[in-house]
Amino acid sequence: MSHLIDRRLQGKNKSAVNRERFLRRYKSQIKDAVGRAIKGRSITDIENGEKVSIPVKDVGEPSFGHAHGGVWETISAGNQEYQKGDQIARPKGGGGAGRGKAGNSDQMTEDDFIFELSREEFMNYFFEDLELPHMVKTQLTATTEFKNQRAGYNISGTPSNIHVLRSLRGALGRRIAVGGSARKRLAEAEQELQALLDKPVPDPGDAMLVAELRKLIHQLHTRLAAIPYIDPFDLRYSNRIKVPKPMTQAVMFCIMDVSGSMDETRKDTAKRFFILLYLFLKRVYDKIDVVFIRHHTAASEVDEEEFFHSRESGGTVVSSALHLLDKIIDERYGAASWNSYVAQASDGDNWDNDSVLCRQLLTNTIMPKVQYYTYVEITDGPPQNLWEQYAQVIDQHAHFAMQKIVTPADIYPVFRELFKKQAKS
């Protein structure tokens, strides 16, 4: 067996480059894992990473070995089987020690190779099918924005952050504390010296005592003068910490048709649409409530599990969902404290008379209460009657967007319009 040793110096961020190469090599297995995670996860839990399992046979590396080719002369001690001139069969298995396969229960098997995708890597694979521009991917996967806020003082920092007043105040207190005893003794010595000098008739020993007091006074003055005006210990720096930018709260309404015509493929496309809107709102708002409304001939508010995995038979009455939406906004999400966003997904089937009522409800009642309303029609056929009625809402309300979706890549045009309008405001 030959061993190849790479003695090149490790470059900067080489591990990151190796990881990117590994992700490119096993892209198909990783995309399958991300697809399974999207179907099984909650909308509000989509931003976490994911563990990916790859079979060992897919991560095997090639190896070099010496095959027993050509003519070989060997000596077999204690040979009782071969005679001169006999031909020995080629050894099975080729050169090198191959990896054994689990042929029976006695052989050891190897576990699959498991590694974990980071949040950014997971989101990149999620966005790949949606064909989002790189700028939008960056905005959606970016971390929370922070702002600098003053938080007292620190004993270390950069010269530009020195707080002069606080440093001088600390220096003054230090000088008072350090020179307090010397200053008190100096005042006493000066009083004693003045008392001796004011005597009308000096005593014989006063001259020596005056000399000692003057010497002491000189020493005390020297000690006080040696106290530095400002010391590095006195310096105080303005301390700033990063705090999340204050955001207002928002509510996201997910409305979906669950009649018999909405199959699992269309529901999966709708879920990707709802996930993308949720990620967009997370970049703007700190607190987000998600409300799920499903409808066929009647509408009801349900949890996420029932919203995506239940299926009903029968016709479709979209206005029932809009009536329930209006009721929930009035009762729980007033416009004074909540920003309401609505995402509706349907295949477009609806009773003819009900589509007109839907347009009237949107135009006169719902649109004045919401920040944005997006409608996607998931179908590969011609536009339905609901589409024709909703198209009239755009002329009256600029914060209404609609898009026909055939594949997940068609979802983005709605959000391209959404991002453009946010940039103008």
QUIVENCOR-V987062 format. One record per backbone hydrogen bond with DSSP energy under -0.5 kcal/mol. NH is the residue of the N-H (numbers start at 0). CO is the residue of the C=O. Records with the same first field share a line. If there is no record, write none. Layout:
BEGIN
NH=CO ; CO
END
This chain:
BEGIN
1=63
4=2
5=3
6=4
13=10
16=12
17=13
18=14
19=15
20=16
21=17
22=18
23=19
24=20
25=21
26=23
29=25
30=26
31=27
32=28
33=29
34=30
35=31
36=32
37=33
38=34
39=35
40=36
44=41
45=42
47=44
49=116
51=114
53=112
57=54
58=54 ; 55
66=64
68=66
73=71
75=73
76=74
78=75
85=82
93=90
95=65
97=95
102=100
106=103
112=53
113=111
114=51
116=49
121=117
122=118
123=119
124=120
125=121
126=122
127=123
128=124
129=126
130=126 ; 127
131=126
136=132
137=133
138=134
139=135
140=136
141=137
146=242
148=240
150=238
153=236
160=157
161=158
162=235
163=161
166=162
167=163
168=164
169=165
170=166
171=167
172=168
173=169
174=170
175=171
176=172
177=173
178=174
179=176
182=178
183=179
184=180
185=181
186=182
187=183
188=184
189=185
190=186
191=187
192=188
193=189
194=190
195=191
196=192
197=193
198=195
201=199
205=202
208=204
209=205
210=206
211=207
212=208
213=209
214=210
215=211
216=212
217=213
218=214
219=215
220=216
221=217
222=218
223=219
224=220
225=221
226=223
233=230
234=230 ; 231
236=153
237=160
238=151
240=148
242=146 ; 240
244=144
249=286
250=338
251=288
252=250 ; 340
253=251 ; 290
254=252 ; 342
255=292
256=344
257=294
259=313
261=258
262=260
266=262
267=263
268=264
269=265
270=266
271=267
272=268
273=269
274=270
275=271
276=272
277=273
278=274
279=275
280=276
281=277
282=278 ; 279
283=280
284=280
285=247
286=247
288=249
290=251
291=301
292=253 ; 290
293=299
294=255
295=297
299=293
301=291 ; 299
306=302
307=303
308=304
309=305
311=257
316=295
319=316
320=317
321=317
322=318
323=319
324=320
325=321
326=322
327=323
328=324
329=325
330=326
331=327
332=327 ; 328
336=333
337=333
338=248
339=337
340=250
341=371
342=252
343=373
344=254
345=375
350=315
354=350
355=351
356=352
357=353
358=354
359=355
360=356
361=357
362=358
363=359
364=360
365=360
366=361
368=365
369=365 ; 366
370=339
371=339
372=398
373=341
374=400
375=343
376=402
377=345 ; 375
378=376 ; 404
385=347
387=383
388=384
389=385
390=386
391=388
392=389
393=389
394=390
395=392
396=392
399=396
400=372
402=374
404=376
409=406
410=407
411=408
413=410
414=410 ; 411
415=411
416=412
417=413
418=414
419=415
420=416
421=417
422=418
423=419
424=420
END
